[in-house]
């Protein structure tokens, strides 16, 4: 299996090709010793917000810029 480079919050990260955003979120949470809770991280790929429900369908490509951040709720 080949690897690609993506950038997570500005840092280069090698991942397997055909990795989707949902899988990457799980890896990020494990690395940060966070609870496996997809609701605790909001995501954007190449400056476009990706809702939780769409992460599994978002296959990452070489050079993609992924931003993760804590979602803000309330009104």
N, CA, C and O atoms as a Tripos MOL2 file, in Angstrom:
@<TRIPOS>MOLECULE
protein
  300   299    75     0     0
PROTEIN
NO_CHARGES

@<TRIPOS>ATOM
      1 N           0.8520   -1.1780    0.0000 N.3       1 UNK1
      2 CA          0.0000    0.0000    0.0000 C.3       1 UNK1
      3 C           0.8960    1.2390    0.0000 C.2       1 UNK1
      4 O           1.8560    1.3180    0.7670 O.2       1 UNK1
      5 N           0.5850    2.1830   -0.8440 N.am      2 UNK2
      6 CA          1.4050    3.3890   -0.9290 C.3       2 UNK2
      7 C           0.9460    4.4330    0.0920 C.2       2 UNK2
      8 O          -0.1640    4.3770    0.6210 O.2       2 UNK2
      9 N           1.8320    5.3700    0.3410 N.am      3 UNK3
     10 CA          1.5420    6.4290    1.3010 C.3       3 UNK3
     11 C           1.4500    7.7620    0.5780 C.2       3 UNK3
     12 O           2.0310    7.9520   -0.4910 O.2       3 UNK3
     13 N           0.7090    8.6780    1.1830 N.am      4 UNK4
     14 CA          0.6060   10.0430    0.6920 C.3       4 UNK4
     15 C           0.9210   10.9800    1.8480 C.2       4 UNK4
     16 O           0.9050   10.5820    3.0130 O.2       4 UNK4
     17 N           1.2040   12.2130    1.5120 N.am      5 UNK5
     18 CA          1.4430   13.2310    2.5380 C.3       5 UNK5
     19 C           0.2680   14.2010    2.5420 C.2       5 UNK5
     20 O          -0.1080   14.7550    1.5090 O.2       5 UNK5
     21 N          -0.3020   14.3940    3.7300 N.am      6 UNK6
     22 CA         -1.3170   15.4270    3.9330 C.3       6 UNK6
     23 C          -0.7940   16.3400    5.0320 C.2       6 UNK6
     24 O           0.1880   16.0150    5.6990 O.2       6 UNK6
     25 N          -1.4370   17.4620    5.2180 N.am      7 UNK7
     26 CA         -1.0130   18.4190    6.2270 C.3       7 UNK7
     27 C          -2.1500   18.6100    7.2170 C.2       7 UNK7
     28 O          -3.2320   19.0760    6.8610 O.2       7 UNK7
     29 N          -1.8890   18.2420    8.4640 N.am      8 UNK8
     30 CA         -2.8890   18.3540    9.5180 C.3       8 UNK8
     31 C          -2.4970   19.5280   10.4000 C.2       8 UNK8
     32 O          -1.4760   19.4940   11.0870 O.2       8 UNK8
     33 N          -3.3180   20.5600   10.3710 N.am      9 UNK9
     34 CA         -3.0390   21.7850   11.1170 C.3       9 UNK9
     35 C          -1.6250   22.2970   10.8220 C.2       9 UNK9
     36 O          -0.9160   22.7600   11.7140 O.2       9 UNK9
     37 N          -1.2390   22.2000    9.5520 N.am     10 UNK10
     38 CA          0.0340   22.7280    9.0940 C.3      10 UNK10
     39 C           1.2120   21.7750    9.1950 C.2      10 UNK10
     40 O           2.2960   22.0980    8.7090 O.2      10 UNK10
     41 N           1.0370   20.6030    9.8140 N.am     11 UNK11
     42 CA          2.1310   19.6530    9.9740 C.3      11 UNK11
     43 C           1.9820   18.5000    8.9950 C.2      11 UNK11
     44 O           0.9040   17.9210    8.8660 O.2      11 UNK11
     45 N           3.0710   18.1690    8.3060 N.am     12 UNK12
     46 CA          3.0490   17.0580    7.3500 C.3      12 UNK12
     47 C           2.8000   15.7460    8.0840 C.2      12 UNK12
     48 O           3.3350   15.5070    9.1670 O.2      12 UNK12
     49 N           1.9770   14.9070    7.4690 N.am     13 UNK13
     50 CA          1.6590   13.6000    8.0510 C.3      13 UNK13
     51 C           1.5630   12.5900    6.9260 C.2      13 UNK13
     52 O           0.8570   12.8130    5.9430 O.2      13 UNK13
     53 N           2.2700   11.4830    7.0680 N.am     14 UNK14
     54 CA          2.1980   10.3860    6.1080 C.3      14 UNK14
     55 C           1.0340    9.4860    6.4890 C.2      14 UNK14
     56 O           0.9280    9.0500    7.6360 O.2      14 UNK14
     57 N           0.1560    9.2060    5.5200 N.am     15 UNK15
     58 CA         -0.9640    8.2970    5.7400 C.3      15 UNK15
     59 C          -1.0580    7.3520    4.5450 C.2      15 UNK15
     60 O          -0.4900    7.6170    3.4850 O.2      15 UNK15
     61 N          -1.7670    6.2720    4.7250 N.am     16 UNK16
     62 CA         -1.9750    5.3360    3.6250 C.3      16 UNK16
     63 C          -2.8620    5.9810    2.5680 C.2      16 UNK16
     64 O          -3.7940    6.7180    2.8880 O.2      16 UNK16
     65 N          -2.5630    5.6950    1.3100 N.am     17 UNK17
     66 CA         -3.4590    6.1880    0.2610 C.3      17 UNK17
     67 C          -4.8290    5.5490    0.4750 C.2      17 UNK17
     68 O          -4.9330    4.4690    1.0560 O.2      17 UNK17
     69 N          -5.8490    6.2020    0.0160 N.am     18 UNK18
     70 CA         -7.2450    5.7670    0.1720 C.3      18 UNK18
     71 C          -7.7560    5.8950    1.6030 C.2      18 UNK18
     72 O          -8.7750    5.2960    1.9460 O.2      18 UNK18
     73 N          -7.0640    6.6680    2.4450 N.am     19 UNK19
     74 CA         -7.5550    6.9420    3.7960 C.3      19 UNK19
     75 C          -8.6530    7.9880    3.6930 C.2      19 UNK19
     76 O          -8.5230    8.9710    2.9640 O.2      19 UNK19
     77 N          -9.7400    7.7660    4.4320 N.am     20 UNK20
     78 CA        -10.7930    8.7810    4.4360 C.3      20 UNK20
     79 C         -10.6600    9.6470    5.6860 C.2      20 UNK20
     80 O          -9.9160    9.3170    6.6100 O.2      20 UNK20
     81 N         -11.3790   10.7360    5.6990 N.am     21 UNK21
     82 CA        -11.2780   11.7010    6.7910 C.3      21 UNK21
     83 C         -11.7350   11.1070    8.1200 C.2      21 UNK21
     84 O         -11.1700   11.4390    9.1620 O.2      21 UNK21
     85 N         -12.7420   10.2390    8.1060 N.am     22 UNK22
     86 CA        -13.2150    9.6190    9.3480 C.3      22 UNK22
     87 C         -12.0990    8.7960    9.9910 C.2      22 UNK22
     88 O         -11.9050    8.8450   11.2060 O.2      22 UNK22
     89 N         -11.3710    8.0420    9.1740 N.am     23 UNK23
     90 CA        -10.2650    7.2370    9.6980 C.3      23 UNK23
     91 C          -9.1460    8.1210   10.2290 C.2      23 UNK23
     92 O          -8.5530    7.8200   11.2640 O.2      23 UNK23
     93 N          -8.8540    9.2120    9.5250 N.am     24 UNK24
     94 CA         -7.8110   10.1170    9.9890 C.3      24 UNK24
     95 C          -8.1970   10.7580   11.3270 C.2      24 UNK24
     96 O          -7.3390   10.9270   12.1940 O.2      24 UNK24
     97 N          -9.4530   11.1100   11.5040 N.am     25 UNK25
     98 CA         -9.9060   11.6900   12.7770 C.3      25 UNK25
     99 C          -9.6580   10.6970   13.9130 C.2      25 UNK25
    100 O          -9.2170   11.0900   14.9930 O.2      25 UNK25
    101 N          -9.9370    9.4170   13.6770 N.am     26 UNK26
    102 CA         -9.6810    8.3960   14.7080 C.3      26 UNK26
    103 C          -8.2010    8.3420   15.0700 C.2      26 UNK26
    104 O          -7.8470    8.2590   16.2460 O.2      26 UNK26
    105 N          -7.3350    8.3890   14.0510 N.am     27 UNK27
    106 CA         -5.8870    8.3550   14.2850 C.3      27 UNK27
    107 C          -5.4560    9.5790   15.0880 C.2      27 UNK27
    108 O          -4.6810    9.4620   16.0380 O.2      27 UNK27
    109 N          -5.9540   10.7410   14.7100 N.am     28 UNK28
    110 CA         -5.6010   11.9800   15.4110 C.3      28 UNK28
    111 C          -6.0230   11.8950   16.8680 C.2      28 UNK28
    112 O          -5.2590   12.2640   17.7600 O.2      28 UNK28
    113 N          -7.2430   11.4070   17.1160 N.am     29 UNK29
    114 CA         -7.7200   11.3040   18.4910 C.3      29 UNK29
    115 C          -6.8750   10.3180   19.2980 C.2      29 UNK29
    116 O          -6.6050   10.5610   20.4740 O.2      29 UNK29
    117 N          -6.4570    9.2150   18.6880 N.am     30 UNK30
    118 CA         -5.5970    8.2580   19.3890 C.3      30 UNK30
    119 C          -4.2480    8.8980   19.7210 C.2      30 UNK30
    120 O          -3.7500    8.7600   20.8380 O.2      30 UNK30
    121 N          -3.6670    9.5880   18.7590 N.am     31 UNK31
    122 CA         -2.3700   10.2270   18.9820 C.3      31 UNK31
    123 C          -2.4370   11.2830   20.0740 C.2      31 UNK31
    124 O          -1.4710   11.4840   20.8100 O.2      31 UNK31
    125 N          -3.5730   11.9560   20.1790 N.am     32 UNK32
    126 CA         -3.7340   13.0000   21.1930 C.3      32 UNK32
    127 C          -4.3010   12.4440   22.4940 C.2      32 UNK32
    128 O          -4.5940   13.1940   23.4250 O.2      32 UNK32
    129 N          -4.4540   11.1120   22.5500 N.am     33 UNK33
    130 CA         -5.0240   10.4260   23.7110 C.3      33 UNK33
    131 C          -6.3840   11.0010   24.0860 C.2      33 UNK33
    132 O          -6.6990   11.2030   25.2590 O.2      33 UNK33
    133 N          -7.1720   11.2560   23.0550 N.am     34 UNK34
    134 CA         -8.5270   11.7610   23.2300 C.3      34 UNK34
    135 C          -9.5070   10.6000   23.1580 C.2      34 UNK34
    136 O          -9.2010    9.5470   22.5970 O.2      34 UNK34
    137 N         -10.6690   10.8010   23.7220 N.am     35 UNK35
    138 CA        -11.7490    9.8380   23.6080 C.3      35 UNK35
    139 C         -12.1480    9.7040   22.1340 C.2      35 UNK35
    140 O         -12.1480   10.6910   21.3980 O.2      35 UNK35
    141 N         -12.4860    8.4870   21.7080 N.am     36 UNK36
    142 CA        -12.9170    8.2560   20.3280 C.3      36 UNK36
    143 C         -14.3360    8.7800   20.1660 C.2      36 UNK36
    144 O         -15.3060    8.0280   20.2540 O.2      36 UNK36
    145 N         -14.4380   10.0760   19.9300 N.am     37 UNK37
    146 CA        -15.7330   10.7410   19.8030 C.3      37 UNK37
    147 C         -15.6620   11.7140   18.6270 C.2      37 UNK37
    148 O         -15.0850   12.7940   18.7470 O.2      37 UNK37
    149 N         -16.2510   11.3300   17.4880 N.am     38 UNK38
    150 CA        -16.1590   12.2020   16.3120 C.3      38 UNK38
    151 C         -16.7970   13.5680   16.5150 C.2      38 UNK38
    152 O         -16.5180   14.4910   15.7500 O.2      38 UNK38
    153 N         -17.6490   13.7200   17.5310 N.am     39 UNK39
    154 CA        -18.2900   15.0130   17.7860 C.3      39 UNK39
    155 C         -17.3450   16.0070   18.4510 C.2      39 UNK39
    156 O         -17.6310   17.2040   18.4880 O.2      39 UNK39
    157 N         -16.2140   15.5190   18.9790 N.am     40 UNK40
    158 CA        -15.3150   16.4140   19.7100 C.3      40 UNK40
    159 C         -14.3650   17.1870   18.7970 C.2      40 UNK40
    160 O         -13.6410   18.0690   19.2600 O.2      40 UNK40
    161 N         -14.3640   16.8590   17.4990 N.am     41 UNK41
    162 CA        -13.4940   17.5460   16.5420 C.3      41 UNK41
    163 C         -14.3160   17.9610   15.3260 C.2      41 UNK41
    164 O         -15.0820   17.1660   14.7810 O.2      41 UNK41
    165 N         -14.1540   19.1880   14.9180 N.am     42 UNK42
    166 CA        -14.7300   19.6610   13.6510 C.3      42 UNK42
    167 C         -13.6010   19.6260   12.6260 C.2      42 UNK42
    168 O         -12.4280   19.7530   12.9770 O.2      42 UNK42
    169 N         -13.9640   19.4520   11.3600 N.am     43 UNK43
    170 CA        -12.9370   19.2750   10.3320 C.3      43 UNK43
    171 C         -13.2070   20.1250    9.0910 C.2      43 UNK43
    172 O         -14.3470   20.4330    8.7460 O.2      43 UNK43
    173 N         -12.1090   20.4850    8.4420 N.am     44 UNK44
    174 CA        -12.1720   21.1440    7.1360 C.3      44 UNK44
    175 C         -11.0420   20.5760    6.2880 C.2      44 UNK44
    176 O          -9.9460   20.3250    6.7890 O.2      44 UNK44
    177 N         -11.3120   20.3770    5.0140 N.am     45 UNK45
    178 CA        -10.2970   19.9130    4.0700 C.3      45 UNK45
    179 C         -10.1730   20.9780    2.9830 C.2      45 UNK45
    180 O         -11.1490   21.3240    2.3160 O.2      45 UNK45
    181 N          -8.9690   21.4830    2.8210 N.am     46 UNK46
    182 CA         -8.7130   22.5390    1.8390 C.3      46 UNK46
    183 C          -9.6720   23.7150    2.0290 C.2      46 UNK46
    184 O         -10.2200   24.2600    1.0710 O.2      46 UNK46
    185 N          -9.8530   24.0870    3.3010 N.am     47 UNK47
    186 CA        -10.6650   25.2290    3.7310 C.3      47 UNK47
    187 C         -12.1630   25.0490    3.5190 C.2      47 UNK47
    188 O         -12.9140   26.0230    3.5690 O.2      47 UNK47
    189 N         -12.6050   23.8190    3.2830 N.am     48 UNK48
    190 CA        -14.0400   23.5430    3.1360 C.3      48 UNK48
    191 C         -14.4700   22.6590    4.2940 C.2      48 UNK48
    192 O         -13.9300   21.5700    4.4870 O.2      48 UNK48
    193 N         -15.4530   23.1340    5.0700 N.am     49 UNK49
    194 CA        -15.9640   22.3810    6.2100 C.3      49 UNK49
    195 C         -16.5040   21.0310    5.7430 C.2      49 UNK49
    196 O         -17.2080   20.9460    4.7370 O.2      49 UNK49
    197 N         -16.1600   19.9700    6.4910 N.am     50 UNK50
    198 CA        -16.6640   18.6300    6.1870 C.3      50 UNK50
    199 C         -17.4590   18.1510    7.3980 C.2      50 UNK50
    200 O         -16.8770   17.8980    8.4530 O.2      50 UNK50
    201 N         -18.7840   18.0220    7.2630 N.am     51 UNK51
    202 CA        -19.6100   17.5590    8.3800 C.3      51 UNK51
    203 C         -19.2600   16.1180    8.7700 C.2      51 UNK51
    204 O         -18.7680   15.3470    7.9460 O.2      51 UNK51
    205 N         -19.5170   15.7680   10.0210 N.am     52 UNK52
    206 CA        -19.2340   14.4030   10.5060 C.3      52 UNK52
    207 C         -19.8210   13.3450    9.5850 C.2      52 UNK52
    208 O         -19.1510   12.3610    9.2730 O.2      52 UNK52
    209 N         -21.0470   13.5290    9.1500 N.am     53 UNK53
    210 CA        -21.7370   12.5300    8.3260 C.3      53 UNK53
    211 C         -21.0610   12.3150    6.9750 C.2      53 UNK53
    212 O         -21.2960   11.2980    6.3240 O.2      53 UNK53
    213 N         -20.2350   13.2490    6.5520 N.am     54 UNK54
    214 CA        -19.5860   13.1490    5.2380 C.3      54 UNK54
    215 C         -18.1330   12.6940    5.3130 C.2      54 UNK54
    216 O         -17.5090   12.4770    4.2750 O.2      54 UNK54
    217 N         -17.5870   12.5480    6.4990 N.am     55 UNK55
    218 CA        -16.1630   12.2300    6.6370 C.3      55 UNK55
    219 C         -15.7830   10.8950    6.0010 C.2      55 UNK55
    220 O         -14.7280   10.7950    5.3740 O.2      55 UNK55
    221 N         -16.6160    9.8750    6.1490 N.am     56 UNK56
    222 CA        -16.2810    8.5560    5.5990 C.3      56 UNK56
    223 C         -16.2380    8.5860    4.0750 C.2      56 UNK56
    224 O         -15.5640    7.7600    3.4600 O.2      56 UNK56
    225 N         -16.9440    9.5220    3.4650 N.am     57 UNK57
    226 CA        -16.9640    9.6420    2.0060 C.3      57 UNK57
    227 C         -15.9070   10.6010    1.4720 C.2      57 UNK57
    228 O         -15.8070   10.8020    0.2610 O.2      57 UNK57
    229 N         -15.1230   11.1910    2.3610 N.am     58 UNK58
    230 CA        -14.1090   12.1760    1.9710 C.3      58 UNK58
    231 C         -12.7440   11.4910    1.9260 C.2      58 UNK58
    232 O         -12.0320   11.4460    2.9290 O.2      58 UNK58
    233 N         -12.3840   10.9560    0.7480 N.am     59 UNK59
    234 CA        -11.0770   10.3080    0.5930 C.3      59 UNK59
    235 C         -10.0110   11.3830    0.4420 C.2      59 UNK59
    236 O         -10.1300   12.2900   -0.3810 O.2      59 UNK59
    237 N          -8.9770   11.2630    1.2480 N.am     60 UNK60
    238 CA         -7.9250   12.2730    1.2530 C.3      60 UNK60
    239 C          -6.9450   12.0320    0.1120 C.2      60 UNK60
    240 O          -6.6900   10.8960   -0.2870 O.2      60 UNK60
    241 N          -6.4060   13.1300   -0.3970 N.am     61 UNK61
    242 CA         -5.4720   13.0890   -1.5190 C.3      61 UNK61
    243 C          -4.1530   13.7280   -1.1120 C.2      61 UNK61
    244 O          -4.0980   14.5380   -0.1860 O.2      61 UNK61
    245 N          -3.1050   13.3550   -1.8090 N.am     62 UNK62
    246 CA         -1.7720   13.9020   -1.5420 C.3      62 UNK62
    247 C          -1.8310   15.4380   -1.5610 C.2      62 UNK62
    248 O          -2.3500   16.0420   -2.4990 O.2      62 UNK62
    249 N          -1.2950   16.0410   -0.5160 N.am     63 UNK63
    250 CA         -1.2270   17.4930   -0.4420 C.3      63 UNK63
    251 C          -2.4240   18.1590    0.2080 C.2      63 UNK63
    252 O          -2.4180   19.3730    0.4090 O.2      63 UNK63
    253 N          -3.4620   17.3840    0.5440 N.am     64 UNK64
    254 CA         -4.6350   17.9880    1.1810 C.3      64 UNK64
    255 C          -4.2390   18.6830    2.4790 C.2      64 UNK64
    256 O          -3.3610   18.2250    3.2100 O.2      64 UNK64
    257 N          -4.9080   19.7930    2.7400 N.am     65 UNK65
    258 CA         -4.7300   20.5640    3.9690 C.3      65 UNK65
    259 C          -5.9300   20.2800    4.8680 C.2      65 UNK65
    260 O          -7.0570   20.6510    4.5370 O.2      65 UNK65
    261 N          -5.6960   19.6290    5.9970 N.am     66 UNK66
    262 CA         -6.7780   19.2810    6.9170 C.3      66 UNK66
    263 C          -6.6510   20.1440    8.1600 C.2      66 UNK66
    264 O          -5.5920   20.2120    8.7840 O.2      66 UNK66
    265 N          -7.7300   20.7890    8.5030 N.am     67 UNK67
    266 CA         -7.7710   21.5620    9.7420 C.3      67 UNK67
    267 C          -8.7130   20.8630   10.7020 C.2      67 UNK67
    268 O          -9.8020   20.4400   10.3110 O.2      67 UNK67
    269 N          -8.3030   20.7400   11.9510 N.am     68 UNK68
    270 CA         -9.1820   20.2110   12.9920 C.3      68 UNK68
    271 C          -9.3100   21.2850   14.0520 C.2      68 UNK68
    272 O          -8.3620   22.0180   14.3330 O.2      68 UNK68
    273 N         -10.4800   21.3680   14.6290 N.am     69 UNK69
    274 CA        -10.7150   22.3790   15.6570 C.3      69 UNK69
    275 C         -11.8700   21.9360   16.5260 C.2      69 UNK69
    276 O         -12.6480   21.0620   16.1420 O.2      69 UNK69
    277 N         -11.9810   22.5330   17.6880 N.am     70 UNK70
    278 CA        -13.0600   22.2250   18.6180 C.3      70 UNK70
    279 C         -14.3100   22.9560   18.1630 C.2      70 UNK70
    280 O         -14.3010   24.1770   18.0030 O.2      70 UNK70
    281 N         -15.3930   22.2010   17.9540 N.am     71 UNK71
    282 CA        -16.6290   22.8640   17.5100 C.3      71 UNK71
    283 C         -17.1780   23.7750   18.6060 C.2      71 UNK71
    284 O         -17.0520   23.4890   19.7970 O.2      71 UNK71
    285 N         -17.7770   24.8540   18.1830 N.am     72 UNK72
    286 CA        -18.3930   25.7970   19.1160 C.3      72 UNK72
    287 C         -19.9130   25.6760   18.9640 C.2      72 UNK72
    288 O         -20.4610   25.7840   17.8680 O.2      72 UNK72
    289 N         -20.5580   25.4530   20.0840 N.am     73 UNK73
    290 CA        -22.0180   25.3390   20.0630 C.3      73 UNK73
    291 C         -22.6290   26.4280   20.9170 C.2      73 UNK73
    292 O         -21.9480   27.0820   21.7070 O.2      73 UNK73
    293 N         -23.8850   26.6050   20.7500 N.am     74 UNK74
    294 CA        -24.5800   27.6090   21.5500 C.3      74 UNK74
    295 C         -25.1870   28.6780   20.6800 C.2      74 UNK74
    296 O         -25.1340   28.5940   19.4530 O.2      74 UNK74
    297 N         -25.7530   29.6610   21.2940 N.am     75 UNK75
    298 CA        -26.3700   30.6800   20.4840 C.3      75 UNK75
    299 C         -26.5010   31.9200   21.1900 C.2      75 UNK75
    300 O         -27.0100   32.8950   20.6360 O.2      75 UNK75
@<TRIPOS>BOND
     1     1     2 1
     2     2     3 1
     3     3     4 2
     4     3     5 am
     5     5     6 1
     6     6     7 1
     7     7     8 2
     8     7     9 am
     9     9    10 1
    10    10    11 1
    11    11    12 2
    12    11    13 am
    13    13    14 1
    14    14    15 1
    15    15    16 2
    16    15    17 am
    17    17    18 1
    18    18    19 1
    19    19    20 2
    20    19    21 am
    21    21    22 1
    22    22    23 1
    23    23    24 2
    24    23    25 am
    25    25    26 1
    26    26    27 1
    27    27    28 2
    28    27    29 am
    29    29    30 1
    30    30    31 1
    31    31    32 2
    32    31    33 am
    33    33    34 1
    34    34    35 1
    35    35    36 2
    36    35    37 am
    37    37    38 1
    38    38    39 1
    39    39    40 2
    40    39    41 am
    41    41    42 1
    42    42    43 1
    43    43    44 2
    44    43    45 am
    45    45    46 1
    46    46    47 1
    47    47    48 2
    48    47    49 am
    49    49    50 1
    50    50    51 1
    51    51    52 2
    52    51    53 am
    53    53    54 1
    54    54    55 1
    55    55    56 2
    56    55    57 am
    57    57    58 1
    58    58    59 1
    59    59    60 2
    60    59    61 am
    61    61    62 1
    62    62    63 1
    63    63    64 2
    64    63    65 am
    65    65    66 1
    66    66    67 1
    67    67    68 2
    68    67    69 am
    69    69    70 1
    70    70    71 1
    71    71    72 2
    72    71    73 am
    73    73    74 1
    74    74    75 1
    75    75    76 2
    76    75    77 am
    77    77    78 1
    78    78    79 1
    79    79    80 2
    80    79    81 am
    81    81    82 1
    82    82    83 1
    83    83    84 2
    84    83    85 am
    85    85    86 1
    86    86    87 1
    87    87    88 2
    88    87    89 am
    89    89    90 1
    90    90    91 1
    91    91    92 2
    92    91    93 am
    93    93    94 1
    94    94    95 1
    95    95    96 2
    96    95    97 am
    97    97    98 1
    98    98    99 1
    99    99   100 2
   100    99   101 am
   101   101   102 1
   102   102   103 1
   103   103   104 2
   104   103   105 am
   105   105   106 1
   106   106   107 1
   107   107   108 2
   108   107   109 am
   109   109   110 1
   110   110   111 1
   111   111   112 2
   112   111   113 am
   113   113   114 1
   114   114   115 1
   115   115   116 2
   116   115   117 am
   117   117   118 1
   118   118   119 1
   119   119   120 2
   120   119   121 am
   121   121   122 1
   122   122   123 1
   123   123   124 2
   124   123   125 am
   125   125   126 1
   126   126   127 1
   127   127   128 2
   128   127   129 am
   129   129   130 1
   130   130   131 1
   131   131   132 2
   132   131   133 am
   133   133   134 1
   134   134   135 1
   135   135   136 2
   136   135   137 am
   137   137   138 1
   138   138   139 1
   139   139   140 2
   140   139   141 am
   141   141   142 1
   142   142   143 1
   143   143   144 2
   144   143   145 am
   145   145   146 1
   146   146   147 1
   147   147   148 2
   148   147   149 am
   149   149   150 1
   150   150   151 1
   151   151   152 2
   152   151   153 am
   153   153   154 1
   154   154   155 1
   155   155   156 2
   156   155   157 am
   157   157   158 1
   158   158   159 1
   159   159   160 2
   160   159   161 am
   161   161   162 1
   162   162   163 1
   163   163   164 2
   164   163   165 am
   165   165   166 1
   166   166   167 1
   167   167   168 2
   168   167   169 am
   169   169   170 1
   170   170   171 1
   171   171   172 2
   172   171   173 am
   173   173   174 1
   174   174   175 1
   175   175   176 2
   176   175   177 am
   177   177   178 1
   178   178   179 1
   179   179   180 2
   180   179   181 am
   181   181   182 1
   182   182   183 1
   183   183   184 2
   184   183   185 am
   185   185   186 1
   186   186   187 1
   187   187   188 2
   188   187   189 am
   189   189   190 1
   190   190   191 1
   191   191   192 2
   192   191   193 am
   193   193   194 1
   194   194   195 1
   195   195   196 2
   196   195   197 am
   197   197   198 1
   198   198   199 1
   199   199   200 2
   200   199   201 am
   201   201   202 1
   202   202   203 1
   203   203   204 2
   204   203   205 am
   205   205   206 1
   206   206   207 1
   207   207   208 2
   208   207   209 am
   209   209   210 1
   210   210   211 1
   211   211   212 2
   212   211   213 am
   213   213   214 1
   214   214   215 1
   215   215   216 2
   216   215   217 am
   217   217   218 1
   218   218   219 1
   219   219   220 2
   220   219   221 am
   221   221   222 1
   222   222   223 1
   223   223   224 2
   224   223   225 am
   225   225   226 1
   226   226   227 1
   227   227   228 2
   228   227   229 am
   229   229   230 1
   230   230   231 1
   231   231   232 2
   232   231   233 am
   233   233   234 1
   234   234   235 1
   235   235   236 2
   236   235   237 am
   237   237   238 1
   238   238   239 1
   239   239   240 2
   240   239   241 am
   241   241   242 1
   242   242   243 1
   243   243   244 2
   244   243   245 am
   245   245   246 1
   246   246   247 1
   247   247   248 2
   248   247   249 am
   249   249   250 1
   250   250   251 1
   251   251   252 2
   252   251   253 am
   253   253   254 1
   254   254   255 1
   255   255   256 2
   256   255   257 am
   257   257   258 1
   258   258   259 1
   259   259   260 2
   260   259   261 am
   261   261   262 1
   262   262   263 1
   263   263   264 2
   264   263   265 am
   265   265   266 1
   266   266   267 1
   267   267   268 2
   268   267   269 am
   269   269   270 1
   270   270   271 1
   271   271   272 2
   272   271   273 am
   273   273   274 1
   274   274   275 1
   275   275   276 2
   276   275   277 am
   277   277   278 1
   278   278   279 1
   279   279   280 2
   280   279   281 am
   281   281   282 1
   282   282   283 1
   283   283   284 2
   284   283   285 am
   285   285   286 1
   286   286   287 1
   287   287   288 2
   288   287   289 am
   289   289   290 1
   290   290   291 1
   291   291   292 2
   292   291   293 am
   293   293   294 1
   294   294   295 1
   295   295   296 2
   296   295   297 am
   297   297   298 1
   298   298   299 1
   299   299   300 2
@<TRIPOS>SUBSTRUCTURE
     1 UNK1         2 RESIDUE 1 A UNK
     2 UNK2         6 RESIDUE 1 A UNK
     3 UNK3        10 RESIDUE 1 A UNK
     4 UNK4        14 RESIDUE 1 A UNK
     5 UNK5        18 RESIDUE 1 A UNK
     6 UNK6        22 RESIDUE 1 A UNK
     7 UNK7        26 RESIDUE 1 A UNK
     8 UNK8        30 RESIDUE 1 A UNK
     9 UNK9        34 RESIDUE 1 A UNK
    10 UNK10       38 RESIDUE 1 A UNK
    11 UNK11       42 RESIDUE 1 A UNK
    12 UNK12       46 RESIDUE 1 A UNK
    13 UNK13       50 RESIDUE 1 A UNK
    14 UNK14       54 RESIDUE 1 A UNK
    15 UNK15       58 RESIDUE 1 A UNK
    16 UNK16       62 RESIDUE 1 A UNK
    17 UNK17       66 RESIDUE 1 A UNK
    18 UNK18       70 RESIDUE 1 A UNK
    19 UNK19       74 RESIDUE 1 A UNK
    20 UNK20       78 RESIDUE 1 A UNK
    21 UNK21       82 RESIDUE 1 A UNK
    22 UNK22       86 RESIDUE 1 A UNK
    23 UNK23       90 RESIDUE 1 A UNK
    24 UNK24       94 RESIDUE 1 A UNK
    25 UNK25       98 RESIDUE 1 A UNK
    26 UNK26      102 RESIDUE 1 A UNK
    27 UNK27      106 RESIDUE 1 A UNK
    28 UNK28      110 RESIDUE 1 A UNK
    29 UNK29      114 RESIDUE 1 A UNK
    30 UNK30      118 RESIDUE 1 A UNK
    31 UNK31      122 RESIDUE 1 A UNK
    32 UNK32      126 RESIDUE 1 A UNK
    33 UNK33      130 RESIDUE 1 A UNK
    34 UNK34      134 RESIDUE 1 A UNK
    35 UNK35      138 RESIDUE 1 A UNK
    36 UNK36      142 RESIDUE 1 A UNK
    37 UNK37      146 RESIDUE 1 A UNK
    38 UNK38      150 RESIDUE 1 A UNK
    39 UNK39      154 RESIDUE 1 A UNK
    40 UNK40      158 RESIDUE 1 A UNK
    41 UNK41      162 RESIDUE 1 A UNK
    42 UNK42      166 RESIDUE 1 A UNK
    43 UNK43      170 RESIDUE 1 A UNK
    44 UNK44      174 RESIDUE 1 A UNK
    45 UNK45      178 RESIDUE 1 A UNK
    46 UNK46      182 RESIDUE 1 A UNK
    47 UNK47      186 RESIDUE 1 A UNK
    48 UNK48      190 RESIDUE 1 A UNK
    49 UNK49      194 RESIDUE 1 A UNK
    50 UNK50      198 RESIDUE 1 A UNK
    51 UNK51      202 RESIDUE 1 A UNK
    52 UNK52      206 RESIDUE 1 A UNK
    53 UNK53      210 RESIDUE 1 A UNK
    54 UNK54      214 RESIDUE 1 A UNK
    55 UNK55      218 RESIDUE 1 A UNK
    56 UNK56      222 RESIDUE 1 A UNK
    57 UNK57      226 RESIDUE 1 A UNK
    58 UNK58      230 RESIDUE 1 A UNK
    59 UNK59      234 RESIDUE 1 A UNK
    60 UNK60      238 RESIDUE 1 A UNK
    61 UNK61      242 RESIDUE 1 A UNK
    62 UNK62      246 RESIDUE 1 A UNK
    63 UNK63      250 RESIDUE 1 A UNK
    64 UNK64      254 RESIDUE 1 A UNK
    65 UNK65      258 RESIDUE 1 A UNK
    66 UNK66      262 RESIDUE 1 A UNK
    67 UNK67      266 RESIDUE 1 A UNK
    68 UNK68      270 RESIDUE 1 A UNK
    69 UNK69      274 RESIDUE 1 A UNK
    70 UNK70      278 RESIDUE 1 A UNK
    71 UNK71      282 RESIDUE 1 A UNK
    72 UNK72      286 RESIDUE 1 A UNK
    73 UNK73      290 RESIDUE 1 A UNK
    74 UNK74      294 RESIDUE 1 A UNK
    75 UNK75      298 RESIDUE 1 A UNK
